[in-house]
Amino acid sequence: MNKLIKGSMTTILSLAAFVVVALVALSIVSRSGSSHGVMQGKLLPCKHTQNCVCTEPFDNRNAEPIHISGLAAETAWAKLKNAVISAGGNIETEDNGYLWATFRTPVFRFIDDFEARLDMEQGVIHLRSASRVGHGDMGANKKRLQKIVGQYEAGQQQ
């Protein structure tokens, strides 16, 4: 019986070590390159994974763009930048109505990408949040968009 317990503990510890090593490896992979930018005037669409949310084109991932009606574009854009920073983002690039920011997850420090595109024709700011690695994110990107929109709306009331 004692050998059985020791064997089970060894198996559990080996499995735990493997999981930790795999997560660290994925964290390192997430630090290299990402898929972001504008193609044909729009944010890149999400791949067929559950770790991305994008408002352009609107799909069944339950995310809507920020409507900026009644605000000057510069005001709306400044509020968005403040919301991204307040939500923990690091703005990497901002140019001509396009913003790219990165977020780091707590424990393993995975890097996720956030993007925004100002669409004056429709009076909205389109949003995209995506993990660089994996297939699922337990709703992290959707929650991030909700947090940024919430921060944006809170700033709008001031």
N, C-alpha and C positions, 0 to 999 in steps of 0.2 A: 504494500500500500504506500509506503514511504517513497519507493522508486516511482510510482505512478504520479504522486504529487510533485516530486522533483522534475519529472519529465514534462508535466503539464505547465509548471512554472517556467521551465526553460523554453517551451514552445511559445508561451504568452510573451515572455521577454523578447524572444527573437522576433516575433511578429510586431511587437511594439517598436523595436529598434528599426525594423524594416519600414514601418509606416513613417517614423520620424525622418529617416534618411530620404525616403521618397518625397515627403513634404518639403524638406530642405532643398532637394534637387529641383523641385517645381518652383520654389521661390527664386532660386538662382536663374532658372530659365525665364521666369517672368520679368527679370530685369533686362533682358535683351530684347530689343526691337518690339514694335507693336504695330497693329494694323489700325491706323487712324488717318484722317484727312478727309478731303472733299473730292468726290468724283462726279463729274458732270454736274457740278453745282449743288450736290447734295451730300449729306453724311453717308459714310459707307453703311450698307445694310448689315444687320446681324447675321452671323452664320447660323446654321441649324443647331445651335446649342442653347442651353437654358441659362447661360451666364452673360447675357447681353440684353440690354433694353435700348430701343431706339424709337424716337417719335417720327422718323422720316425713312421710309414711308410709314404711316401709322399702321400698326398691325395688332394682332391679338395679345400683345404683351402688356396691355393696359397702361400705356404711358402716353400722355398728351404733351404737346409743346406748351411753352409758356406764352400766353396771349399778352401782347404788349399794347393793346389798343388804349389810347388816351395818354400814352407816355411818349416822350421823345426817345428816339432810338438810343442816343447816348446815355440817357438816364436809365433805361431798361438794361443796357449792356453793363453799366457800372454796377447796378444792383445785382446782376447775375454774377459778375466777378466777385463782389463781396460775399455773395451766398456760397460760391464755390470755396473761397478761402475759409469762411466760417464753418463749412462742413468738413474742413480738414484737407482740402485739395491744394496742390502745388501747381500753379499755372506755369506751364512749360512754353506755350506759344500763344500769342494773340495777334491776329492780323486780319484787318479788313472784314470784320464780321464773323470771324472764326476763332474759336478758343479751344485749346487742348490743355487739359490738366491731368495730373496723376494723383492717385490715392494709394496709400500703403495700408494693407490689412494689418491688424494688430500683431498677433503672435509670430507668424512666419514671414511677415513683411512682403507678401505678394504685391505686385504692382498692378493696379487696375487703371484703365484709361477712361477719362470723361471728356466729351466734346460738346460744343455748342455751335450752332450756326444761326446767325440772324437772317431772317427771311422777311424783308420789309414788304414784299408783295403780298404775303399772307398776314402780315402783322404778328408774327410769332418768332420765338426762339426755339429751334429744334434742338433736342438733347439726345445724347447717346452715352451710355455707360457700359463698359465691357471688361471682363476679366481677360487677362492675356493667356492664361493656361486653364486647362480643365474643361469640363462640360457643364457643370452645375455650380451654383454659388449660394444655394440656400436663400435666394431672394436678395442677396446683398446689393446687386446693381439697381434693382427696383427700389429698394429702401434708400439707396444713395440719391436717386433721382427725386424721390419724395422729400427727402431731407433738404436737398438744394432748392426745390420748388417752395418748400415751407419757409426756408431762410429768405428766399427771394420775396415771397409774399409778406413776410414780417417786415422786411426792409422797405417794402412798397408803402406800408401804412405810416411810416415815419414822416 
